[in-house]
Amino acid sequence: MKYISTRSPHRSFTLREAARLGLAPDGGLFMPERIPQVSLDTVQTLAAESYNALAAYLADLFFGDDLPSAQIEQAVAQAYDFAPRLASFDERLHTLELFHGPTFAFKDFGARFMGSMLGLLNDSDRELIILTATSGDTGSAVAGGFHDVPGTKVVLLYPSGRVSPLQESQMTTLGGNVHPLKIDGSFDDCQRMAKTVFADTDFCRRHGITSANSINLLRWLPQSFYYFYGWYLWSRATGRAEPPTIAVPSGNYGNLSAGMLAARMGLPVKRFIAASNANDVVPEFLRTREYRPRPSIRTLANAMDVGDPSNFERMMALCGAEFDRLWAQVRGFSASDYRIRKAIAEIYDRFGYLSDPHSAVGYLAMKSRPAAHGFWLSTAHEAKFREVLQEALPAEAIPHALPPALEEHMRLPRVFDTMGPDADQLKAFLQGI
Ligand SMILES: *Cc1c(COP(=O)(O)O)cnc(C)c1O
């Protein structure tokens, strides 16, 4: 399998090139050159066995020319010691929980797969440094995904005082090949430092520096796998034969565009709902046909605060840049903070279930289509967003303890280096580790 840029189909790249580059040289995003087709019988048989059996089959469709099947299976096993679960509330309301991984957010599915695949693809004599600027969630998922992956080091830049104690502890208690750098500045400073380093391509080539940005092909592709599993679990639970409607809480649209990829591979799906918070560039586009990127607005579902989603380009590529084809498959939805808070309270009142603010947007999107049957994706565990739940729910609704795995991180000593917002200092650090 070769990979091409969303902006020019004429030049193709190998898997290794695409994975290392992250972004295509013309500024586009990498896509598979052709879209493999699944056998739904095989999907059902393997899903009944385990998530990993299904994921290995799907991964083989993409990577089978580059790696032996046994190695792909090994990469999947190394990435996933957790699986999605379906929670059902009544005949119509179901959610696919994607937060049972080590950092309690769905980004584990992409980041951990990328970690284990890069471990396999990397030539053993060339050490790779994964440099990532983070405002919280991405950093913990990437740190977890690359922790102990041979031949790699991870450098995380995060803004001092702007990430939650829980997020900081997830990034700074792993040790080993993970090097957290607390930057005396804002997230924008962190991002600028990383961009300055990446812009120096000579420096990056010499020191083997690459990014684990969410647009990386190896983070994006495996996100198509859980849609098939969700379809299997939902069909089995409901006994329904028709294709489901799937609501996807969205920010940078990696998740939703991976769902569209799954549909092109043969996933039965009636429709996707692009469920956004007040940052509603894509729902607006679906309504007006006009794409108006703008600065993001801060909301309660802050991992979805994106004003110019990178993966919009993949969505357009997957529908051949034809609005009507996109419209046939995707509808938009957006919710204000007020409605998100109310939804968290409603889900608790009706079902005794605690929902994080991002997943609550998916719930609202599903409910906005009263005739539709299907499920929404739950993208984070509520324990990661307790501050928001405290605003929305009575005190007695909130559990006192964190889940044991998070509690454990909170107890461990945090180890990090500190630095001013200075790209030259960062370069010196990267040369020294
Ligand atoms: C990253 C994230 C999202 C948004 O996913 P995209 O793929 O960027 O659309 C939603 N919810 C949570 C909890 C996230 O961390």
The ligand as a Tripos MOL2 file, in Angstrom:
@<TRIPOS>MOLECULE
LIG
   15    15     1     0     0
SMALL
NO_CHARGES

@<TRIPOS>ATOM
      1 C1         -9.5440   14.8620   20.9940 C.3       1 LIG1
      2 C2        -10.8660   14.6790   21.6140 C.ar      1 LIG1
      3 C3        -12.0700   14.8590   20.8900 C.ar      1 LIG1
      4 C4        -12.0920   15.3380   19.4590 C.3       1 LIG1
      5 O1        -11.6790   14.3560   18.5590 O.3       1 LIG1
      6 P1        -11.2960   14.7490   17.0550 P.3       1 LIG1
      7 O2        -10.7910   13.5170   16.4400 O.co2     1 LIG1
      8 O3        -10.2500   15.8240   17.1640 O.co2     1 LIG1
      9 O4        -12.5340   15.2690   16.4120 O.co2     1 LIG1
     10 C5        -13.2660   14.6130   21.5330 C.ar      1 LIG1
     11 N1        -13.3040   14.2350   22.8270 N.ar      1 LIG1
     12 C6        -12.1820   14.0530   23.5470 C.ar      1 LIG1
     13 C7        -12.3020   13.6580   24.9690 C.3       1 LIG1
     14 C8        -10.9230   14.2650   22.9840 C.ar      1 LIG1
     15 O5         -9.8080   14.0980   23.7150 O.3       1 LIG1
@<TRIPOS>BOND
     1     1     2 1
     2     2     3 ar
     3     2    14 ar
     4     3     4 1
     5     3    10 ar
     6     4     5 1
     7     5     6 1
     8     6     7 2
     9     6     8 1
    10     6     9 1
    11    10    11 ar
    12    11    12 ar
    13    12    13 1
    14    12    14 ar
    15    14    15 1
@<TRIPOS>SUBSTRUCTURE
     1 LIG1         1 GROUP 0 **** ****
